[in-house]
């Protein structure tokens, strides 16, 4: 029987590192730290080792398609696929950022939506039967959805929303920001929020596809909010520690064999949330 493997993107620090730490304790198999920077990734592995946790490292920059395909080939060849995939890598501009909104929109969606979609495109075929896929989204995404125009809300909540249509909506948002027409187009003024709205909607689309195309494989795919966590991204005032933020992503990563729910849901504090 082949060794099981869990892969966590953007996991050299913060919530990602905390997810790896918890999986090292609870997952039966190899657990991989991945990061853009090999030095920082190796340092994370050494830091975990000093705590008594055995992890491994593979370079992975989700903004670089070659890096994604190289990693996908590695996990396919070495493990025959992946058992757990946690898409944690993401970015957010600081509130004090002076970058123009259209720049923030393009950069934020490039990583949080389009690059994460690239990860899913290349890794979903590698997810083994009984596998678990967790996309780290945010409650900011559901709040943002509620601030969209009624027409956008209807499409983004629709069970017949396709991946191509969703991609078109995300591209449209970025293009509208360049002309300062996004509000007229029904979008609120939050690039991070729109990126996470898109990621949660994508998670629901892909879960429906899994149920249709691989019904017997019992793969569960969900989006989640780790909560407001003290990280470089969220700041020092957040109430949760990274280990507390890892609880829900790890819960979804380790859903019991044979479980059928949650599937295609948005989960926070281990509870399915309205969308």
Secondary structure as GFF3:
##gff-version 3
##sequence-region A 1 275
A	DSSP	beta_strand	5	8	.	.	.	ID=ss1
A	DSSP	alpha_helix	14	26	.	.	.	ID=ss2
A	DSSP	beta_strand	30	35	.	.	.	ID=ss3
A	DSSP	alpha_helix	38	50	.	.	.	ID=ss4
A	DSSP	beta_strand	56	59	.	.	.	ID=ss5
A	DSSP	alpha_helix	65	79	.	.	.	ID=ss6
A	DSSP	beta_strand	82	87	.	.	.	ID=ss7
A	DSSP	alpha_helix	101	109	.	.	.	ID=ss8
A	DSSP	pi_helix	110	115	.	.	.	ID=ss9
A	DSSP	alpha_helix	116	123	.	.	.	ID=ss10
A	DSSP	three_ten_helix	124	126	.	.	.	ID=ss11
A	DSSP	beta_strand	127	137	.	.	.	ID=ss12
A	DSSP	alpha_helix	139	147	.	.	.	ID=ss13
A	DSSP	alpha_helix	150	157	.	.	.	ID=ss14
A	DSSP	alpha_helix	163	178	.	.	.	ID=ss15
A	DSSP	alpha_helix	191	213	.	.	.	ID=ss16
A	DSSP	three_ten_helix	215	217	.	.	.	ID=ss17
A	DSSP	beta_strand	220	225	.	.	.	ID=ss18
A	DSSP	alpha_helix	242	253	.	.	.	ID=ss19
A	DSSP	beta_strand	266	268	.	.	.	ID=ss20
A	DSSP	beta_strand	271	273	.	.	.	ID=ss21
###
